[in-house]
Amino acid sequence: MREAVLIINNHAEYLAKQVKKLGYKVFYIDNYNQNNLKKILKKNFLHSFIKKIRKHCNLIKLIYGSGLEDKQGIYEVLRSETDIQGNDLEVLDFCSNILNLEKALNISGLQIPKTSIKPLPSKIKSIIKPLFSSGGLNISFYKKDKNNFYYQEFIPGPTFSISFFIKKKKFFLLGYNRLFTLKNFHTNPFIHAGAMKIPKTKKFNEINNAVEIFSSIIGLKGYNNIDFKIFNNKVYVLDINPRITSTFKIYNELYINNLLKSQINLTSNKTREIYNHSKRFYGFVHMFSKKNFKFYNRVKDDSSITNLPFEGEAIKKHHPIFTLNYSSNSPSSIINLLKKKINMTTQYYSCYDIDI
């Protein structure tokens, strides 16, 4: 019987298509195409879903992205019913609260902004973040006490991330990224709207050594991503993502689907991981709608656009419409291409501009 790959991710369409290219039978649970991510909190639904997969395949490999952070109640089901290819779900749970990681980060030479489960002093500009967050959702400057939220000092400036892969304790740097946010998106001012790979700098080389030490302390494996800011020449870690994130796409495209192949075969000796530093750059942005509307494609035959909705599909206000993608040997040309296509898209659809 064939091996199956089960994907659990907030938006799984890209991963599903790439898994199929590798010859696996694919099943996925997500928030958009399948609209069944919330259903897996019911163990009967999850057991039934996995049982249907077993009718076709006897081995189910699980790869996961965002969406499992707040669902600890089903972790044991996933451990017993699937072969998890990535960090154990206990690591995902542990990393959800950055205060758990402060000691390991400090040992590695990294630090976090001032962070507390209680409001910070009024003189410190702070943001409130959910313990189980992904994609920048529900992060704001709102000050009221909430359960499962914590307070963190706001660090100004652009947000970056480092992407890396670990197999059998060997560390592979994939690259550094600049993260994008939406302009004037007041309900979720920190929502993730895209990213692009950027050139390495001297400061990034310092971060690379620290992240490698941190990863060995925590025992990370597979694909991981860490968000950070640089302010007054200091590095502040904002989030640890021990899972597939949207930046995974950048490097999977640059390495022609081999990164996904490595993730799926993380516990196998069949694949060899040799990720030389790619000279090409890749960037993408998600276009978010300003209002409810029915989608009709006005940009046909454009290969730079992915995650297209169906004709006539209802798009909700503040939800993503589709994704724009570009690769090039020059980061400046990617920025110019993205800006041009964003401007064109805002003429066709009522959507938010992006701060790139």
Secondary structure, DSSP 8 states (H G I E B T S, - for coil): --EEEEEE-SS-HHHHHHHHHTT-EEEEE-SSSS--TGGGGSHHHHHHHHHHHHTT-SEEEEEE-TT-TT-GGGHHHHHHHSEE-SS-HHHHHHHTSGGGGHHHHHHHT-B--SEESS---TTS-EEEEETT--TTTT-BS--S--TTEEEEE---S--EEEEEEEETTEEEEEEEEEEEEETT-TTSTT-EEEEEEE---HHHHHHHHHHHHHHHHHT--EEEEEEEEEETTEEEEEEEE-S--TTHHHHHHHTTTHHHHHHHTTT-SSS-------S-EEEEEEEEBSS-EE---SSTT-TTEES---TT-EE-TTSEEEEEEEEES-HHHHHHHHHHHHHHHHHHS-B--EE-
